[in-house]
């Protein structure tokens, strides 16, 4: 009986922990309905999109684009500003949609390396905060058009933690999942107290 009670308490604690971790993660569809395209109003479209968002470690960026028409590449700030892939972080993701899990804090920069797409505004800059920090992370500032330069297709590296292709991950659990986990934890604590 004591062993069963310990298993119940451990199970409830595990469920509560998973529900709390999952509820802190957010799926961000880059550009919302616009997707990952050359925006009609240049880089301001993605800058305006980030103004309404808070990005945290563990969140997922979903870049919706047509395969063979766009790609996504994480780069350093100098390459973001110059629209080139010289300082890439990983390899370009060529198959859309691309799901990228944010696994570190700080400034993150993404570009499309097809033709002049980046120069025409297909670039994204975000600031990622820790998963336990308070809201209010602002994206880094960037020029709307970006300086002139070429965008080689290249085979430079791309975003770490990325999963090319596939579909967007499911949305985070609702608050009812967290409430259920809290209820299970409370129920286990009551059961433990009753048997002690």
Secondary structure, 3 states (H helix, E strand, C coil): CHHHHHHHHHHHHHHHHHHHHHHCCCEEECCHHHCCCCCCCCCHHHHHHHHCCCEECCCEEEECCCECCECEEEECHHHHHHCCCCCECCCCECCCCEEEECCCCEEEEEECCCCCCCCCCCEEEEEEECCCCCCCCCCCCCCCCCCCCCCCCCCCCCCCCEECCCCCCCCCCCHHHHHHHHHHHHHHHHHHHHHC
